[in-house]
Amino acid sequence: MCVAIYAGLFALFAYYSHSVIEQYMLASSSDGEVMVVAMGWELVPLLWPVLVAVMLVASAATVWVMRRRSCCVGTK
């Protein structure tokens, strides 16, 4: 049952991501001219350092919260 719910949520996430990401584009401008660098899913390989940084920050925040919560468990 949990696997079916997880698969359904993942399918909804994939459908939503596809419809949202297709609308974005990365552009560069110089001397008043705008040049499209990437559109849609072409953005993902270009932005992987940003995605890795977000993952690292989220992991550090999770570890910090778990340590804060575990230090106070035995004090009551």
C-alpha positions as CSV (number, residue, x, y, z in Angstrom):
1,M,0.0,0.0,0.0
2,C,2.8,2.4,0.9
3,V,4.6,1.6,-2.3
4,A,1.5,2.4,-4.3
5,I,1.1,5.8,-2.5
6,Y,4.8,6.6,-3.0
7,A,4.7,5.7,-6.7
8,G,1.5,7.8,-7.2
9,L,3.1,10.8,-5.5
10,F,6.3,10.4,-7.5
11,A,4.2,10.3,-10.7
12,L,2.4,13.5,-9.7
13,F,5.7,15.1,-8.9
14,A,7.2,14.1,-12.3
15,Y,4.1,15.3,-14.2
16,Y,4.2,18.6,-12.3
17,S,8.0,19.1,-12.8
18,H,7.7,18.4,-16.5
19,S,4.9,21.0,-17.0
20,V,6.7,23.6,-14.9
21,I,10.3,23.2,-16.1
22,E,9.3,23.3,-19.8
23,Q,8.2,27.0,-19.2
24,Y,11.6,28.2,-18.0
25,M,14.6,29.4,-20.0
26,L,18.1,30.6,-19.1
27,A,19.2,33.7,-21.1
28,S,22.3,35.8,-21.3
29,S,22.4,39.4,-22.3
30,S,25.3,41.5,-23.6
31,D,25.1,44.9,-25.4
32,G,21.3,44.9,-25.3
33,E,21.1,41.5,-27.1
34,V,19.4,38.6,-25.3
35,M,20.6,35.1,-26.2
36,V,18.8,32.0,-25.0
37,V,21.3,29.6,-23.3
38,A,19.0,26.7,-22.4
39,M,15.3,26.0,-22.4
40,G,13.2,23.5,-20.4
41,W,15.0,20.4,-19.3
42,E,18.3,21.7,-20.7
43,L,18.5,23.8,-17.5
44,V,19.1,20.8,-15.2
45,P,22.6,19.9,-16.3
46,L,23.6,23.6,-16.3
47,L,22.3,24.1,-12.7
48,W,23.6,21.0,-11.1
49,P,26.0,22.8,-8.8
50,V,23.1,24.8,-7.4
51,L,21.1,21.6,-6.9
52,V,24.0,20.0,-5.0
53,A,24.4,23.1,-2.8
54,V,20.7,23.0,-1.9
55,M,21.0,19.3,-1.1
56,L,24.0,20.0,1.2
57,V,22.2,22.8,3.0
58,A,19.1,20.7,3.5
59,S,21.2,17.8,4.8
60,A,23.0,20.1,7.2
61,A,19.8,21.6,8.5
62,T,18.3,18.1,9.0
63,V,21.4,17.0,11.0
64,W,21.3,20.2,13.1
65,V,17.6,19.8,13.9
66,M,18.0,16.1,14.8
67,R,20.9,16.9,17.1
68,R,19.0,19.7,18.8
69,R,16.0,17.4,19.4
70,S,18.0,14.5,20.6
71,C,20.0,16.5,23.2
72,C,16.8,17.4,25.1
73,V,15.1,14.0,25.1
74,G,16.5,12.7,28.4
75,T,16.3,16.0,30.4
76,K,12.6,15.7,31.4
